[in-house]
Amino acid sequence: MNADHYGTDQDVLSSFSEILPGLTWISILNTVSEMVGVLNTDAQCVWVNKAFADYAQKSQVECVGELCYDLLHLSQIKPYFSSANVSAIQNVYTNPSTLRKLQCSLSPIGLSGSANSGYILLASDVTEELMHEDDLQKAKEREMRARGRNQVFSTKLSCEFRTALTGIIGMTQFLKDTHLDYEQSDYIATLDSCSRSLMCLIDGLIDEGDVEAKIEQYPEFDGTVSAARLTSSDTRNMRCLAGKKILLVEDNLVNARVVSKMLESTGAVVDVAINGQIACESVASTQYDVVLMDCEMPVMDGYNATQWIRASGKTNLPIIALTAHASDEAQRLCTEVGMNAYLSKPIRKETLCNVVLQTLVTCLGKAVSS
């Protein structure tokens, strides 16, 4: 059907005045960037605005009488004419190699008082907008992947540093307890100061906020115990551990040696297991007062070992996480598997003894004699 059937532009505008009275609305619709088309029930164009005609590369008069989906290459919109108020993004191939995307909205209207004698078609080319959104999404995904890799790297690096610092700080403390001359004492003080500075750098590296070398306990322990608050009661607390049977589960031999010596210096009796499986076997055959459990070990890790111990019926045995992780997530995992408290490496003797004592008192509900 050609445009002559509908007459001139003026004829079309006159007939269209039923819907949009006055040329003012026609002028307005011809200035908007969105494509607007008035269609009859056969999907033929009764009137289109300038944006619609420009997209179809025809004049407005040439568009009249043409099928809308032929003009806009919208063959997939045909089924929508049996529905009401449809809005969707349509793929449009303006030529075999060019894909565009149109946001289309099709709504029924009444012409000349009829209940449903046509449609209003609104369409916008959103190709660039969607491409931009897709680029932003891809960039966001790349950023998230990079951030995840950085977090994994930083966490692993932090764990390695914390594990090594446990040995350095522990041995430094042992040297302090030996007979040293003034010059040797100065060397040890400098080494200790440098160790603390390095610990601060590690905390900053993983961006854990106010994380510091400290013992973090769970809510049932009513607060956080840090080395800075351990003063006059330290010696008494250490004496309270004399004779206590402690299982240390640690695969790093240097750390095992350091922590064992810290505990043995209080009079505690320490057994060492190098992985979770050996720890489970030891707990099954020996009565321990408390278990210090490293979290990441070969054969069986500390999480699985703790779950096995709890499942075996030893629900009251105090288990303290001994880990190089210093994050809320690590603490949450320890709580979920049944650990009672949490020690983040590097560990100082006073902190270690204090939390072991508090864990014994809290978990077992009994006083530890001095």
Buried (B, 14 or more C-beta within 10 A) or exposed (E): EEBEEBBEBEEBBEBBEEBBEEBEEBEEBBEEEBBBBBBBEEBBBBBBBBBBBBBBEBBBBBBBBBBBBEBBBBEEBEEBBEEEEBEEEBEBEEEEEEEBBBBBBBEBBEBEEEEEBBBBBBBBBBBEEEEEEEEEEEEEEEEEEEEEEEEEEBBEEBBEBBBBBBBBBBBBBBBBEEEEEEEEEEBBEEBBEEBBEBBEEBBEBBEBEEBBBBBBBBEEBEEEBBBEEBEEEBEEBBBBBEEBEBBBBBBBEBBBBBBBBBBEBBEBBBBBBBBBBBBBEBBEEEEBBBBBBBBBBEEBBBBBBBBBBBEEEBEEBBBBBBBBBBBEEBBEBBBEBBBBBBBBBBBBBBBBBBBBBBBBBBBBEEEBEE
